[in-house]
C-alpha cells in the first residue's frame, strides 16, 4: 500500500515569486513593461489576456528561461538566475517522451534528482494512481488519450515535489468535458502539496474557477489584479459576486 506521504510533501512550502518594475521579453522585442507582482506561497494565480500580450513570456521568466530586460525577478526574495527543480513548467503540448512508458516518463525527473530506482518507481506509481491512471503505467503515450497524457504530464511535474508549478494553457487543446475534469483534478491533486501555481489561460471562466486571484495583462502592462470569490465551486457560477467579477474581467480585456 502506498501512503499519502509518497505523493504529498506537507513539510514543503510554496515558493514566493515576485517581479519588481520588470521589463520582460527579448532584447529586440520587449512585451511587458513595469510589472510589479507578488505571488504568495501556495497561491493559485491565473493569468489572462489577449494573444501576444506576454502571458507565456511572464511564465518563462518565472521559470528562469528568460532573464528580465530590466527590473528584478525573485523567488523567496532571492534573484532568479535560471531554471530550478523548485519550479516545474507545464505546456499545452504534453511533451512526454514517446518511447518511454507513462511510468518511465514520471520517473525521469526523479532519476535526475538521484532518487533510487525502487523509490522513484513507487512514487511514480503513486502519482499515476492519484491522477486517475492506475493500471496505465506501462502504456506508451501514443496509446492513451490526450486527457490521459495531460494527467501523466501533471504527475511528472508534481512527483519531484516542486515548490512552484508554472502552467502554460495546459488544457487548451482538450474538449470541454475533459477540460473541466482536468480543472477539477488539478485542484484536487494540488491539495496538500503546498505548491504555488501560476496558470496561464485564454479562458476567463477557467481563470475564475481555478484562481485565488486573476491577473490581467493588456497593452504591455499588468492591467489589473482581482481576488476571486471563494469557496471554489463550479455550481456557484451564478453567484452575484462571481458574475460581477466575470463581467469586470471581460470588460477589462475589451471583450
Phi, psi and omega in degrees: 000141180264127179278161181296339180292342179286338184237359179236150179229070187296340181280345181268135177258155179294156179281141171269120183249144182210148171235139180233113178046047189269135169255126188237151179136204176254156185307325181269358183206067174295141183238339178230140185228141172061038183279123172241118186207134172242130174248115187286150176306129178082358180281149166256108177257122174261148185233124179234161179164164180293163178303138177082008185276350177111011182299310181292326176297317177301315182295316181293330175292316178295331177285345183089009180276336175235140175267146177296145177283335176203161180080201189219143174234129186227157167237122181053043178072359179260136183299134174289133180239001180159184179298158180209148175296344176294339187234115179263142181242128181239128183256172175295317173282134189292334176060024174288146177284119190293338182270357179253142176297168178302317179295318180295326175296316180293326180290337189304307180295334178289323176294321178298325177288346179091013178292133180302155187307312183297318181294318182288328177293317179298315182292320179298315179298320180297318181289322177297321176296318183294328179267013174086024181244028175301134181085358181253004193296333183267002180277150176274154184305322184283358177260005179234168184284169177299319178297321178292324177295321178293325175298317179294321178296321178297317178299317180297322181290322186271338182304322179281007179058056176292157179269348175215141178236122184248118192238120184255090180046053188292339183251010187296332184266002184269153174291165190301317183292315180295322180298315178298320178296322179291325176297314178298318180297317181301313179300318182293313186285337177286338183299122178094349180277333183079359186291143169278140182232133168242118191237112179271135178207155170271346191266111182297319180296321176296317180299319183284331178287316187275326194278144163283325171222157176237131178256135180251124175255136180197138175054040176076014183224160165279103190280327183194156172231131181233136169286141180260132179301143178238163007285162177286117185208117182297331181285352183266021184294343178265003177301131185304321180295320180289321178298318180294319179294319179300317180296319181293319179296313180299321179294319179297329180276356181074024182268000000 
